[in-house]
Structure formats: structure tokens, C-alpha cells
Amino acid sequence: MNSKLSLEKDKIKIVLLEGIHENAVKMFKEAGYSNVDHYPAALDADELKSVVSDAHFLGIRSRTKLTEEVIEAASKLTSIGCFCIGTNQVDLTAAAMRGIPVFNAPYSNTRSVAELVLGQIIMLLRGVPQRSAAAHKGGWLKNAKGSYEARGKTLGIIGYGHIGSQLSVLAESLGMNVIYFDVINKLAMGNASACSSMDELLAKSDVVSLHVPANDQTKNMITAAEIAKMKQGAHLINAARGNVIVIDDLAAALESGHLAGAALDVFPVEPAGKDEEFESPLRGMDNVILTPHIGGSTQEAQENIGIEVADKLITYSDNGSTLGAVNFPEVSLPVKDRTHTRFLHIHRNVPGVLLKINDVFASRGINISGQYLRSEGGVGYVVVEVDEEIKPGAGVRKELAAIEGTLRVRFLF
């Protein structure tokens, strides 16, 4: 790396919160980004605003809440990396309308989540939670009552995406019959079979496992009405999103004995940290497995997530590619030629902006060698490559920033 480019990268501040894996720090430094602040935990609102005020790139996990107020305080922020699957902790619209793409890791922890659920299936079917609870109290429930093998039982998977389909393969290897329901037609893995409706799946399954995203359609998707359609003595597992199940309805079904057990890794309200008490009507129920949102919390998953998200942030910083952004037009760009200059223009998606961008270069006699345009929602993203090196201070960026509707302008030289 030449010394000039290294100097420019040293000016870019990267802030990583919540103990993001050291792999991410290593990747940034290997790419020439040495100005990295790495925090072991989430920060409170005031401290967060202070820390992000001069950050160019920000990495978080699920505990950090990036509200519009926080994003507004981060005037230099160029991109956000969610080192996890979910992005609902970020105000995606507020970020997009400030020209800030948000990246996540939708695939890196799928195996970890699927393995946890598989273990919960076995534990629930064998009645291990209540037997373990009894042993801790001095009891000795050595009997076969309510204890079953997984082989031959029917697992119903609601949401047959990356995690659901991987769980399907693992469960089938145990000899389980796997059925699934998804709002999108999905190709079955192995011998799994699709159900025509969720009601059909609920009625047939010995264990129901939820693997759906958080949206308006899945909020409170499982209520007393849906639970009543499940088999007497069935089990329910949720490793998806906390607001998918109405917890009070689940607690009532467990107390009545309609459901034999449940396992939850996600909850409607989760503690912000280890010092805040976890509250739930499911506490104290011996036939319920409660885990603190650890589905993706394995060393392997965190290593993979660190690599995946850091790579996306570095790629966006180095060449402007936004492939994998969740709130932004996705553009996959070739590696930038060192002799060319690349301008990145992010703007409100209104007519006439592209013409004005081209006029800036035409008025200066600068030839455009490549141009890419994508728009999504209210945001447009134009990448312009010119076949000459334009030095900082030439005024091109200022002219581009002055175009009405501009949200942000970057240039890579």
C-alpha cells in the first residue's frame, strides 16, 4: 500500500462495540485501517452519542440501539455494520436518508442456531428440563413418563430459510419426519415436505420450531388460537424473534398442560445487559428452556460474522460496493483502478439528479469511463468513474454536493 493511501486510511475512524470478534479488528488492520476503537460492551445513550460523533464506520451487535437521534449525532458516519443477523436495532430509514448503508451477517451463524434448536428438541422430548430442575432441588425423577425419542416424531418448521432448512437436514438425520411452511415457495431439503398452510403444520407436528423474520406479518403470529390448533402434549420452540409469540398465551397453554414444554431464545423485551433483571411469565416453569438470546453465540459463529461484516464495510470503504446492504441500493463494483477516480453520489430518488451529475463532469471536460446507477425506495446511488486522477481540493466533490437532493458524496482517488 502506498504511503499516501495509508495516510488517508489512518484518518478513517472505526468504532466496534459489544465485544465484536477480534477477527474484525484484524481484517481492518490488514486492509490498512489502523484507527480502530474496540469496546467490550454496549454503551449507554449519552456515551454512545459521544463515541460515534467522530466515527466513520460503526460496528454493533444486537444490544446497541441506533435511533435517529443517535445517527443524527454521528455526522461523519459513512456505514454501519450489524455483526449479527438482525437489523431491527437500527433505524434503517434514518440511516438511508443520511446516505448510510447498513450491512449485516444473514448467514454466518445459521449452523449455530440450528444446532441449539436441535439440542432443545431432544431435551424437550426427553423431559430433561423438568428432570434437571428436580435434581437441582434434590429430587430424582428416574422414569420414562413423558420421555420420547426424536426418531419418528414430526418436526414442523415455520419459516424455511437458511436456518429452517439447515435444521431440517439435521433433524432428518435423527430420523424425524420434517414438514415446513413458508409464505414463499421453497425447495424441500432431503425428504422434508411442504404444508399448504400453517394450520396444517400446527395440527401435524410433535414439535413446532419458528424461524421467521420480524415484520408486521409475523408480529404476534402465535397466539392462543394458534396454540389451540397444536397437538395435545406438543412442544414449541422460538429462536426467531421475540415478538412472534404472545408470551402470556404460551404460559397459559403450558400451565393447562396443552403444551408439554417450550424453549425460547428470544423475548419481546430483553435485558440491555447482565445487570438488568430478566422478566418473563415463563420464569419458574420447569418444562421450559430459557436461554439469553445465544442462538448465534458460538465462537465459530462470531469468528465468521466478524469476517463477513468487516469485509462488507472494507469493500464499501475501498470501492463503493454496497452488495448485501439492507437499506440501500445494492451495487456490485469492480476493483477500482489506481489511475482513475471514483465518485459516489447518494441522493434522494428524484428526477434530474443524474443529468446534473453528468453536467458537473462535462463542464470541466472530464471524461466518464464508467457509471453505475441504482435506486431503492427514497434513495438513489450513482457511482461515476473518470479516467484521470483528480486531486483533493479540485472542487468536483463540492459541486456534486451542491446538487439539490444530495444526501452524501464520497470520492475514492
ABEGO torsion letter per residue (X at the ends): XBAAAAAAAAABBBBBBGGBBAAAAAAAAAAGBABBBBBABBBBAAAAAAAAAABABBBBBAABBBBAAAAAABAABABBBBBBABAAABBAAAAAAAGBBBBBBAAAAAAAAAAAAAAAAAAAAAGAAAAAAAAAAGBBBBBABGBBBABGBBBBBBGBBAAAAAAAAAAAAAGBBBBBBBABBBBBBEABBBBABAAAAAAABABBBBBBBBBAAABGABBAAAAAABBBGBBBBBABBAAABBAAAAAAAAAAGABABBBBABBABBBABAABBBBBAABGBAABBBBBGAAABBAAAAAAAAAAAAAAAAAAAAAGBABGBAABBBBBBBBBBAABBBBBBBBBBBBGAAAAAAAAAAAAGBBBABBBBBBBEABBBBBBBBABBBBBGAGAAAAAAABBGBABBBBBX
